[in-house]
């Protein structure tokens, strides 16, 4: 059940164009990843991830996009292997992760602009991601991944909404 929460306007609510996306990657994401010695970028299925400039920028900085982040998940109507059903973490964790981040931002009344929000996100994202909650979700879904793939095969590649 959804509950009302404070709406916070951030840069992610605005339409994103390739140049501003490249700017954000160059000036925020890549320096943060280098500072934390991170090599894999987990990202939503933003169509801009598929442009040549962005792929080259990430490749030249030795950054790998996680799983389905490298593909349009809408390809072929969203059917596997381009859907979230085939991506372990996207299908099980990403929506919850986004919700937890949004909740943390919404309850923090000290955030006054996009820069404050980005700084706060850089602090809370590693904490949330490394929590026991996400370790347990990951373990559970990794353990169930073979069954998920078998169900997709048994359904002739159709998207599955629920499996046991």
N, CA, C and O of each residue as an XYZ file, in Angstrom:
656
protein
N       0.836     -1.172      0.000
C       0.000      0.000      0.000
C       0.882      1.236      0.000
O       1.830      1.333      0.779
N       0.567      2.173     -0.871
C       1.348      3.398     -0.957
C       0.914      4.358      0.130
O      -0.267      4.439      0.470
N       1.873      5.082      0.670
C       1.553      6.088      1.667
C       2.042      7.432      1.151
O       3.047      7.495      0.442
N       1.343      8.506      1.500
C       1.795      9.815      1.023
C       3.113     10.201      1.670
O       3.352      9.880      2.834
N       3.947     10.872      0.943
C       5.191     11.372      1.512
C       5.546     12.695      0.856
O       5.056     13.033     -0.221
N       6.397     13.418      1.523
C       6.806     14.733      1.044
C       7.455     14.600     -0.329
O       8.295     13.726     -0.541
N       7.072     15.449     -1.240
C       7.670     15.444     -2.569
C       8.902     16.335     -2.576
O       8.844     17.480     -2.127
N       9.996     15.828     -3.073
C      11.231     16.597     -3.163
C      11.599     16.714     -4.632
O      11.761     15.708     -5.323
N      11.729     17.928     -5.098
C      12.097     18.157     -6.500
C      13.609     18.034     -6.624
O      14.343     18.741     -5.934
N      14.081     17.155     -7.486
C      15.517     16.971     -7.675
C      15.835     17.016     -9.155
O      14.943     17.095     -9.999
N      17.115     16.965     -9.449
C      17.547     16.978    -10.850
C      17.061     15.757    -11.604
O      16.956     15.802    -12.829
N      16.758     14.660    -10.909
C      16.324     13.456    -11.614
C      14.881     13.569    -12.092
O      14.429     12.741    -12.882
N      14.144     14.591    -11.620
C      12.776     14.791    -12.073
C      12.714     15.539    -13.407
O      11.662     15.580    -14.046
N      13.805     16.113    -13.817
C      13.837     16.914    -15.032
C      14.165     16.033    -16.235
O      14.822     15.002    -16.088
N      13.710     16.435    -17.432
C      14.109     15.689    -18.623
C      15.638     15.725    -18.760
O      16.267     16.768    -18.586
N      16.197     14.597    -19.066
C      17.654     14.516    -19.154
C      18.058     14.433    -20.619
O      17.523     13.615    -21.367
N      18.975     15.254    -21.019
C      19.501     15.231    -22.374
C      20.925     14.701    -22.329
O      21.576     14.722    -21.284
N      21.395     14.232    -23.456
C      22.699     13.579    -23.487
C      23.809     14.454    -22.913
O      24.634     13.954    -22.148
N      23.859     15.726    -23.251
C      24.954     16.578    -22.773
C      24.923     16.746    -21.261
O      25.968     16.690    -20.612
N      23.736     16.952    -20.692
C      23.670     17.105    -19.238
C      23.958     15.778    -18.546
O      24.513     15.750    -17.448
N      23.579     14.679    -19.194
C      23.861     13.354    -18.644
C      25.369     13.093    -18.660
O      25.931     12.604    -17.680
N      26.012     13.423    -19.774
C      27.473     13.294    -19.858
C      28.151     14.157    -18.803
O      29.106     13.727    -18.156
N      27.658     15.364    -18.636
C      28.211     16.285    -17.640
C      28.114     15.671    -16.236
O      29.077     15.712    -15.469
N      26.955     15.106    -15.908
C      26.768     14.481    -14.594
C      27.698     13.283    -14.416
O      28.274     13.094    -13.344
N      27.843     12.481    -15.460
C      28.751     11.332    -15.376
C      30.188     11.791    -15.150
O      30.882     11.268    -14.278
N      30.633     12.772    -15.942
C      32.024     13.262    -15.850
C      32.323     13.923    -14.508
O      33.390     13.708    -13.932
N      31.388     14.722    -14.014
C      31.669     15.562    -12.855
C      31.228     14.991    -11.522
O      31.655     15.474    -10.473
N      30.385     13.978    -11.542
C      29.883     13.431    -10.281
C      30.116     11.926    -10.179
O      30.790     11.454     -9.262
N      29.557     11.182    -11.120
C      29.571      9.722    -11.028
C      30.982      9.152    -11.161
O      31.419      8.384    -10.304
N      31.690      9.514    -12.212
C      33.022      8.941    -12.451
C      34.004      9.315    -11.343
O      34.716      8.432    -10.863
N      34.081     10.579    -10.908
C      34.985     10.885     -9.790
C      34.634     10.115     -8.514
O      35.524      9.666     -7.792
N      33.324      9.964     -8.236
C      32.906      9.205     -7.059
C      33.326      7.744     -7.185
O      33.811      7.147     -6.224
N      33.137      7.171     -8.368
C      33.506      5.771     -8.573
C      35.010      5.574     -8.456
O      35.463      4.583     -7.882
N      35.785      6.504     -8.992
C      37.245      6.400     -8.876
C      37.685      6.533     -7.422
O      38.575      5.811     -6.972
N      37.064      7.452     -6.690
C      37.426      7.665     -5.288
C      37.102      6.451     -4.425
O      37.770      6.202     -3.421
N      36.079      5.698     -4.814
C      35.684      4.519     -4.045
C      36.179      3.225     -4.684
O      35.831      2.132     -4.239
N      36.994      3.357     -5.732
C      37.552      2.204     -6.443
C      36.457      1.268     -6.967
O      36.610      0.046     -6.952
N      35.358      1.858     -7.427
C      34.240      1.088     -7.971
C      34.433      0.898     -9.468
O      34.878      1.812    -10.162
N      34.103     -0.277     -9.960
C      34.295     -0.600    -11.376
C      32.990     -0.885    -12.110
O      32.958     -0.869    -13.341
N      31.907     -1.148    -11.364
C      30.639     -1.519    -11.979
C      29.592     -0.480    -11.608
O      29.402     -0.169    -10.432
N      28.917      0.054    -12.614
C      27.879      1.052    -12.404
C      26.519      0.392    -12.553
O      26.160     -0.077    -13.633
N      25.767      0.359    -11.467
C      24.394     -0.138    -11.518
C      23.507      1.055    -11.815
O      23.563      2.070    -11.121
N      22.698      0.929    -12.835
C      21.909      2.070    -13.260
C      20.602      1.573    -13.845
O      20.513      0.446    -14.331
N      19.606      2.412    -13.795
C      18.314      2.065    -14.365
C      18.427      2.015    -15.893
O      19.463      2.367    -16.458
N      17.375      1.585    -16.539
C      17.392      1.408    -17.994
C      17.164      2.724    -18.719
O      16.218      2.849    -19.498
N      17.995      3.676    -18.477
C      17.894      4.971    -19.148
C      18.377      4.786    -20.580
O      19.462      4.251    -20.805
N      17.588      5.220    -21.536
C      17.967      5.053    -22.940
C      19.302      5.702    -23.264
O      20.006      5.252    -24.168
N      19.659      6.758    -22.535
C      20.919      7.443    -22.816
C      22.139      6.561    -22.563
O      23.224      6.862    -23.060
N      21.985      5.491    -21.809
C      23.122      4.600    -21.572
C      23.587      3.925    -22.848
O      24.662      3.325    -22.878
N      22.797      4.017    -23.890
C      23.102      3.299    -25.119
C      23.732      4.183    -26.182
O      24.070      3.697    -27.262
N      23.898      5.471    -25.900
C      24.502      6.332    -26.911
C      25.996      6.048    -26.986
O      26.617      5.650    -26.001
N      26.550      6.255    -28.148
C      27.970      5.975    -28.367
C      28.857      6.807    -27.444
O      29.827      6.292    -26.887
N      28.533      8.084    -27.278
C      29.354      8.949    -26.426
C      29.397      8.449    -24.983
O      30.453      8.437    -24.351
N      28.257      8.044    -24.482
C      28.198      7.600    -23.089
C      28.859      6.243    -22.925
O      29.588      6.021    -21.959
N      28.613      5.338    -23.851
C      29.289      4.035    -23.774
C      30.794      4.214    -23.841
O      31.528      3.573    -23.089
N      31.270      5.088    -24.744
C      32.713      5.343    -24.857
C      33.274      5.963    -23.580
O      34.346      5.572    -23.117
N      32.555      6.926    -23.011
C      33.015      7.566    -21.778
C      33.177      6.539    -20.660
O      34.195      6.527    -19.967
N      32.192      5.693    -20.488
C      32.270      4.676    -19.436
C      33.378      3.668    -19.735
O      34.146      3.304    -18.844
N      33.461      3.219    -20.980
C      34.493      2.260    -21.367
C      35.887      2.842    -21.146
O      36.762      2.168    -20.603
N      36.096      4.092    -21.565
C      37.407      4.730    -21.416
C      37.798      4.950    -19.961
O      38.978      5.099    -19.645
N      36.807      4.969    -19.079
C      37.079      5.099    -17.651
C      37.022      3.749    -16.937
O      36.997      3.673    -15.708
N      37.001      2.684    -17.746
C      36.993      1.306    -17.244
C      35.837      1.043    -16.277
O      35.995      0.409    -15.234
N      34.673      1.555    -16.668
C      33.466      1.355    -15.879
C      32.520      0.470    -16.675
O      32.235      0.730    -17.844
N      32.044     -0.572    -16.025
C      31.136     -1.523    -16.661
C      29.718     -1.264    -16.173
O      29.492     -1.084    -14.977
N      28.759     -1.243    -17.104
C      27.361     -1.122    -16.714
C      26.868     -2.469    -16.228
O      27.221     -3.501    -16.799
N      26.063     -2.473    -15.187
C      25.537     -3.716    -14.640
C      24.444     -4.295    -15.531
O      23.521     -3.596    -15.948
N      24.571     -5.571    -15.807
C      23.536     -6.392    -16.432
C      22.664     -5.712    -17.458
O      23.157     -5.221    -18.474
N      21.363     -5.681    -17.199
C      20.409     -5.166    -18.179
C      20.534     -3.673    -18.384
O      19.879     -3.112    -19.263
N      21.364     -3.018    -17.587
C      21.557     -1.583    -17.779
C      22.187     -1.306    -19.140
O      22.116     -0.183    -19.638
N      22.794     -2.305    -19.736
C      23.423     -2.125    -21.041
C      22.481     -2.312    -22.208
O      22.895     -2.168    -23.358
N      21.231     -2.627    -21.947
C      20.271     -2.898    -23.014
C      18.993     -2.117    -22.781
O      18.681     -1.736    -21.653
N      18.257     -1.882    -23.856
C      16.901     -1.345    -23.708
C      16.046     -2.496    -23.200
O      15.916     -3.505    -23.893
N      15.468     -2.381    -22.029
C      14.650     -3.505    -21.581
C      13.328     -3.549    -22.320
O      12.584     -4.522    -22.200
N      13.024     -2.504    -23.087
C      11.790     -2.512    -23.863
C      11.948     -3.254    -25.194
O      10.959     -3.471    -25.895
N      13.158     -3.640    -25.548
C      13.389     -4.322    -26.817
C      12.542     -5.589    -26.873
O      12.423     -6.312    -25.883
N      11.964     -5.848    -28.022
C      11.117     -7.027    -28.225
C       9.992     -7.081    -27.196
O       9.636     -8.152    -26.706
N       9.437     -5.916    -26.877
C       8.318     -5.885    -25.945
C       8.732     -6.150    -24.512
O       7.880     -6.424    -23.667
N      10.009     -6.074    -24.221
C      10.467     -6.303    -22.861
C      10.687     -7.765    -22.530
O      10.895     -8.110    -21.366
N      10.646     -8.625    -23.526
C      10.821    -10.045    -23.251
C      12.282    -10.365    -22.954
O      13.186     -9.658    -23.399
N      12.501    -11.426    -22.207
C      13.876    -11.849    -21.919
C      14.645    -12.076    -23.208
O      14.023    -12.433    -24.208
N      15.924    -11.898    -23.248
C      16.786    -11.564    -22.108
C      16.909    -10.077    -21.838
O      17.796     -9.670    -21.087
N      16.050     -9.250    -22.423
C      16.168     -7.807    -22.251
C      15.225     -7.261    -21.191
O      15.011     -6.050    -21.136
N      14.668     -8.096    -20.366
C      13.736     -7.627    -19.349
C      14.357     -7.759    -17.968
O      15.385     -8.411    -17.784
N      13.710     -7.125    -17.008
C      14.194     -7.190    -15.629
C      14.058     -8.591    -15.042
O      14.718     -8.921    -14.057
N      13.206     -9.409    -15.645
C      13.062    -10.779    -15.145
C      14.373    -11.543    -15.203
O      14.597    -12.459    -14.412
N      15.246    -11.168    -16.143
C      16.513    -11.877    -16.301
C      17.660    -11.193    -15.570
O      18.784    -11.694    -15.590
N      17.409    -10.098    -14.949
C      18.463     -9.403    -14.226
C      18.237     -9.606    -12.739
O      17.239     -9.140    -12.189
N      19.148    -10.291    -12.097
C      18.960    -10.669    -10.700
C      18.652     -9.463     -9.823
O      17.652     -9.455     -9.105
N      19.488     -8.464     -9.876
C      19.333     -7.349     -8.952
C      18.263     -6.364     -9.390
O      17.556     -5.819     -8.543
N      18.121     -6.120    -10.686
C      17.088     -5.188    -11.130
C      15.711     -5.682    -10.728
O      14.892     -4.907    -10.233
N      15.450     -6.955    -10.935
C      14.114     -7.479    -10.679
C      13.795     -7.563     -9.202
O      12.624     -7.522     -8.823
N      14.796     -7.678     -8.369
C      14.529     -7.916     -6.961
C      14.827     -6.740     -6.053
O      14.251     -6.639     -4.969
N      15.716     -5.844     -6.472
C      16.202     -4.847     -5.535
C      16.023     -3.402     -5.966
O      15.907     -2.524     -5.110
N      15.997     -3.129     -7.242
C      16.136     -1.744     -7.678
C      14.972     -0.864     -7.231
O      15.195      0.248     -6.752
N      13.737     -1.339     -7.379
C      12.583     -0.526     -6.974
C      12.603     -0.268     -5.473
O      12.319      0.845     -5.029
N      12.935     -1.285     -4.694
C      13.031     -1.121     -3.241
C      14.138     -0.145     -2.892
O      13.980      0.698     -2.009
N      15.255     -0.262     -3.585
C      16.399      0.620     -3.366
C      16.016      2.073     -3.658
O      16.307      2.965     -2.862
N      15.366      2.307     -4.795
C      14.927      3.660     -5.143
C      13.957      4.204     -4.099
O      14.035      5.372     -3.721
N      13.049      3.359     -3.639
C      12.069      3.777     -2.642
C      12.744      4.145     -1.321
O      12.399      5.152     -0.704
N      13.699      3.335     -0.894
C      14.414      3.621      0.354
C      15.186      4.933      0.263
O      15.210      5.709      1.218
N      15.810      5.179     -0.870
C      16.541      6.439     -1.061
C      15.558      7.612     -1.039
O      15.813      8.621     -0.381
N      14.449      7.484     -1.747
C      13.438      8.552     -1.765
C      12.907      8.837     -0.370
O      12.726      9.995      0.005
N      12.655      7.780      0.400
C      12.167      7.960      1.772
C      13.184      8.702      2.627
O      12.821      9.598      3.391
N      14.455      8.334      2.502
C      15.504      9.004      3.276
C      15.592     10.487      2.914
O      15.760     11.336      3.789
N      15.479     10.787      1.641
C      15.536     12.185      1.195
C      14.307     12.944      1.699
O      14.423     14.085      2.147
N      13.135     12.316      1.626
C      11.892     12.979      2.017
C      11.855     13.330      3.504
O      11.268     14.345      3.882
N      12.474     12.503      4.352
C      12.421     12.789      5.794
C      13.500     13.766      6.247
O      13.462     14.245      7.381
N      14.454     14.066      5.382
C      15.526     14.996      5.736
C      15.105     16.410      5.337
O      15.113     16.760      4.157
N      14.743     17.210      6.324
C      14.240     18.562      6.052
C      15.356     19.574      5.827
O      15.077     20.725      5.490
N      16.611     19.176      6.005
C      17.735     20.097      5.812
C      18.137     20.248      4.345
O      18.951     21.111      4.015
N      17.584     19.432      3.478
C      17.971     19.474      2.069
C      17.227     20.607      1.372
O      15.998     20.613      1.314
N      17.986     21.565      0.843
C      17.340     22.742      0.262
C      17.478     22.838     -1.254
O      16.705     23.553     -1.892
N      18.435     22.142     -1.842
C      18.577     22.207     -3.297
C      19.201     20.920     -3.818
O      19.542     20.021     -3.049
N      19.343     20.848     -5.137
C      19.850     19.627     -5.775
C      21.243     19.248     -5.299
O      21.538     18.063     -5.143
N      22.105     20.231     -5.065
C      23.460     19.919     -4.597
C      23.436     19.254     -3.229
O      24.165     18.291     -2.994
N      22.602     19.761     -2.324
C      22.489     19.144     -1.001
C      21.968     17.710     -1.115
O      22.432     16.808     -0.418
N      21.004     17.524     -1.999
C      20.434     16.188     -2.194
C      21.490     15.229     -2.734
O      21.592     14.096     -2.262
N      22.279     15.666     -3.719
C      23.318     14.800     -4.283
C      24.375     14.442     -3.247
O      24.820     13.296     -3.178
N      24.774     15.414     -2.447
C      25.765     15.139     -1.395
C      25.191     14.135     -0.403
O      25.873     13.189     -0.010
N      23.954     14.337     -0.001
C      23.314     13.419      0.940
C      23.188     12.022      0.335
O      23.423     11.022      1.013
N      22.814     11.960     -0.946
C      22.708     10.659     -1.615
C      24.052      9.940     -1.627
O      24.100      8.723     -1.453
N      25.144     10.676     -1.830
C      26.468     10.034     -1.850
C      26.817      9.442     -0.492
O      27.637      8.528     -0.407
N      26.204      9.953      0.568
C      26.438      9.410      1.908
C      25.537      8.215      2.206
O      25.986      7.219      2.771
N      24.259      8.318      1.821
C      23.315      7.272      2.216
C      23.301      6.063      1.294
O      23.002      4.957      1.745
N      23.615      6.243      0.019
C      23.535      5.112     -0.913
C      24.456      3.963     -0.504
O      23.999      2.821     -0.469
N      25.733      4.212     -0.193
C      26.570      3.080      0.237
C      26.061      2.419      1.520
O      26.144      1.199      1.665
N      25.535      3.221      2.448
C      25.017      2.657      3.697
C      23.812      1.767      3.441
O      23.727      0.658      3.968
N      22.882      2.257      2.630
C      21.678      1.476      2.323
C      22.058      0.201      1.578
O      21.584     -0.884      1.916
N      22.913      0.331      0.567
C      23.262     -0.810     -0.279
C      23.975     -1.908      0.496
O      23.800     -3.090      0.200
N      24.779     -1.526      1.488
C      25.547     -2.515      2.252
C      24.787     -3.057      3.457
O      25.338     -3.844      4.226
N      23.543     -2.654      3.634
C      22.770     -3.082      4.798
C      22.421     -4.567      4.707
O      22.435     -5.159      3.628
N      22.109     -5.150      5.852
C      21.719     -6.560      5.895
C      20.469     -6.819      5.050
O      20.325     -7.889      4.459
N      19.579     -5.846      4.999
C      18.356     -5.995      4.201
C      18.698     -6.351      2.756
O      18.120     -7.281      2.194
N      19.632     -5.619      2.154
C      19.968     -5.850      0.747
C      20.852     -7.075      0.556
O      20.775     -7.738     -0.478
N      21.676     -7.376      1.524
C      22.460     -8.614      1.441
C      21.523     -9.816      1.433
O      21.732    -10.765      0.677
N      20.490     -9.775      2.275
C      19.539    -10.888      2.334
C      18.693    -10.983      1.066
O      18.433    -12.082      0.575
N      18.263     -9.836      0.533
C      17.503     -9.853     -0.727
C      18.363    -10.454     -1.835
O      17.896    -11.297     -2.601
N      19.619    -10.017     -1.918
C      20.518    -10.517     -2.968
C      20.731    -12.017     -2.835
O      20.639    -12.743     -3.825
N      21.013    -12.492     -1.625
C      21.230    -13.929     -1.414
C      20.001    -14.729     -1.829
O      20.118    -15.758     -2.496
N      18.836    -14.259     -1.436
C      17.596    -14.960     -1.751
C      17.361    -15.039     -3.258
O      17.009    -16.097     -3.781
N      17.554    -13.934     -3.944
C      17.281    -13.922     -5.383
C      18.364    -14.626     -6.193
O      18.073    -15.207     -7.239
N      19.579    -14.582     -5.732
C      20.632    -15.339     -6.418
C      20.357    -16.828     -6.278
O      20.525    -17.587     -7.232
N      19.935    -17.247     -5.088
C      19.611    -18.662     -4.871
C      18.433    -19.105     -5.745
O      18.393    -20.251     -6.193
N      17.474    -18.204     -5.989
C      16.300    -18.551     -6.784
C      16.431    -18.280     -8.268
O      15.497    -18.524     -9.032
N      17.592    -17.774     -8.685
C      17.775    -17.378    -10.086
C      17.632    -18.537    -11.078
O      16.981    -18.363    -12.108
N      18.210    -19.704    -10.811
C      18.020    -20.818    -11.760
C      16.541    -21.159    -11.967
O      16.114    -21.441    -13.087
N      15.769    -21.131    -10.888
C      14.341    -21.428    -11.006
C      13.631    -20.347    -11.831
O      12.745    -20.653    -12.629
N      14.021    -19.094    -11.636
C      13.442    -17.990    -12.415
C      13.715    -18.204    -13.902
O      12.801    -18.087    -14.718
N      14.959    -18.515    -14.264
C      15.295    -18.728    -15.673
C      14.566    -19.936    -16.245
O      14.110    -19.900    -17.388
N      14.450    -21.009    -15.458
C      13.735    -22.191    -15.929
C      12.262    -21.869    -16.180
O      11.672    -22.365    -17.140
N      11.673    -21.045    -15.325
C      10.280    -20.646    -15.519
C      10.120    -19.850    -16.805
O       9.144    -20.034    -17.532
N      11.067    -18.969    -17.092
C      11.026    -18.206    -18.344
C      11.117    -19.156    -19.537
O      10.390    -18.998    -20.517
N      12.010    -20.142    -19.454
C      12.152    -21.137    -20.528
C      10.858    -21.925    -20.677
O      10.377    -22.128    -21.792
N      10.288    -22.373    -19.551
C       9.045    -23.143    -19.587
C       7.883    -22.337    -20.162
O       6.955    -22.908    -20.735
N       7.930    -21.022    -20.014
C       6.884    -20.140    -20.554
C       7.216    -19.677    -21.970
O       6.645    -18.698    -22.452
N       8.131    -20.368    -22.635
C       8.553    -20.020    -23.997
C       9.043    -18.580    -24.100
O       8.775    -17.889    -25.082
N       9.756    -18.144    -23.086
C      10.356    -16.815    -23.103
C       9.422    -15.701    -22.696
O       9.804    -14.531    -22.729
N       8.203    -16.042    -22.312
C       7.258    -15.005    -21.916
C       7.676    -14.402    -20.581
O       8.311    -15.068    -19.762
N       7.319    -13.139    -20.366
C       7.634    -12.473    -19.106
C       6.866    -13.155    -17.994
O       5.686    -13.473    -18.140
N       7.537    -13.373    -16.896
C       6.864    -13.966    -15.749
C       6.579    -12.870    -14.738
O       7.401    -11.979    -14.527
N       5.426    -12.938    -14.123
C       5.097    -11.941    -13.112
C       5.224    -12.525    -11.722
O       5.394    -11.789    -10.750
N       5.144    -13.826    -11.620
C       5.221    -14.469    -10.316
C       5.747    -15.883    -10.515
O       5.383    -16.565    -11.473
N       6.583    -16.302     -9.623
C       7.050    -17.678     -9.674
C       7.232    -18.177     -8.252
O       7.426    -17.388     -7.326
N       7.170    -19.482     -8.086
C       7.331    -20.075     -6.744
C       8.601    -20.868     -6.674
O       8.913    -21.443     -5.631
